[in-house]
């Protein structure tokens, strides 16, 4: 059973909490999950998580494909941080005794402007795709502004995906699912063209978000008004807000990975903020907590994950491992005897 629910960190200044019990009541609702590329692998081992880079043909469309499949004995909360892109997630519900008789829920997550929380529990089987900012709006045929901070069913935007959902459900690995989805997407969309949005997106990323809108427009040879219109239609946020998400995302990664021990004032200055209070407010809006609290939380999670990874197996795990070794030895002996 999958318990999953998006929880917006802030909505008009009011925190909305959803308990694991409440989440169980909406387990069939829309689900979108993505893991940024900065998450250390050891923190995601319990989720059976795997992240794959896209093929060269879709590198300008897709950020990554990912999969997660596991069984969790207790609910687990994961924070989902905005990166300016869109997400597509397939959630496969297995019927007991029918491994290939899965029901699939496919959901789309528009561009997010603040942190979401997701609760996972029980058995789950997920496959997802992250799209670059603005890369999915034309394919879905909808204005990106309409989907900002929204999660909806894919069936509400376009017809069912033919046999793709069944093929993904039957696939045995994330690698196989990624290949199936990429093949379907190449047959569905036109080859990506490098236009105004693609050039602006690359420039914002290359500058780590440290670029003003008038500078961006000047470098691309267009007007600020045109740039704003394209971004709001295809990305769902203004170029200024996308640059802010990129800047805050860069700081968050440094705090999470503990790249350096810079003070928060130094980090703020490096992210283009002259005022630390302004930096703290922006960070809080996007991440849902202050930079200092996030740094302490990241250190605690990292220490807990490393301690868990280095802990010796308990007695039950040792018994299971020993039993499997004996079973394999017995099978090998039986095979050699038969030959």
GILIN-V775218 format. One record per residue. D_CENTER is the distance of its C-alpha to the mean C-alpha in Angstrom with 1 decimal. Layout:
d_center=<D_CENTER,D_CENTER>
This chain:
d_center=<20.8,17.3,17.2,14.2,14.4,12.6,14.6,15.0,16.0,18.9,20.8,24.1,24.4,24.3,21.8,21.0,20.7,20.0,21.4,20.5,23.6,22.7,19.3,21.3,23.1,20.2,18.6,19.2,17.5,14.5,11.2,7.7,4.9,1.3,3.5,5.5,8.6,10.8,10.2,13.6,13.9,16.4,14.3,12.3,15.5,16.2,13.2,14.4,11.1,11.5,9.8,12.1,13.1,14.5,18.2,20.4,21.2,17.7,16.6,17.2,15.2,12.0,9.8,8.9,9.2,8.2,10.2,11.1,14.6,16.8,19.3,19.1,22.5,21.4,18.6,15.7,13.7,10.2,9.5,6.5,7.8,8.6,8.9,11.1,9.4,9.0,7.0,9.2,9.3,12.6,13.9,17.2,19.9,22.7,26.3,28.5,30.7,29.0,26.3,25.9,26.5,22.9,22.0,18.8,16.8,14.7,12.9,11.8,10.0,11.9,11.5,11.0,13.7,13.2,11.3,10.6,11.4,11.0,13.8,14.0,17.5,19.8,19.1,15.9,14.9,11.6,10.6,7.9,8.0,6.6,9.9,11.7,13.2,15.9,15.5,15.0,17.5,20.6,19.4,18.8,22.0,21.1,21.2,17.9,19.7,20.2,16.5,15.7,14.1,14.7,13.2,15.8,16.9,16.8,20.5,21.3,20.5,22.0,24.0,22.7,21.6,24.8,24.7,21.1,19.7,22.7,22.2,18.5,19.7,22.6,20.8,21.1,18.2,14.8,16.8,19.1,16.5,14.9,18.6,19.4,16.7,17.5,21.2,20.9,19.0,21.7,24.3,22.9,22.2,24.6,24.2,22.3,24.8,24.5,25.6,25.5,21.9,20.8,23.4,22.4,18.7,19.8,22.3,20.1,17.8,21.0,22.5,19.5,19.9,23.6,25.2,27.0,26.9,30.6,30.0,27.1,29.4,32.4,30.7,29.6,33.0,32.0,32.5,30.2,30.7,29.6,26.5,25.7,26.4,24.2,21.2,21.7,22.2,19.4,16.7,17.5,18.3,21.1,21.2,22.1,19.1,16.7,18.8,18.5,14.7,15.0,17.9,16.3,13.2,15.8,17.7,15.0,14.3,18.1,18.5,15.9,17.3,20.8,21.8,24.8,26.8,27.3,28.3,26.2,28.8,28.3,24.6,25.2,27.8,25.7,23.0,25.9,27.0,30.7,30.4,28.5,28.6,26.9,24.1,23.8,23.6,20.9,18.8,19.5,18.6,15.1,14.3,16.7,19.0,21.4,20.9,23.4,21.9,18.5,20.3,22.3,19.4,17.6,21.0,21.6,18.4,19.1,22.7,22.0,19.8,22.4,25.2,23.8,23.3,26.9,28.5,31.0,30.5,32.4,35.5,33.8,31.3,34.3,36.2,33.5,33.2,37.0,37.4,35.0,37.0,40.2,39.1,38.1,41.4,43.3,41.7,42.5,46.1,46.5,45.4,47.7,50.5,50.2,50.4>
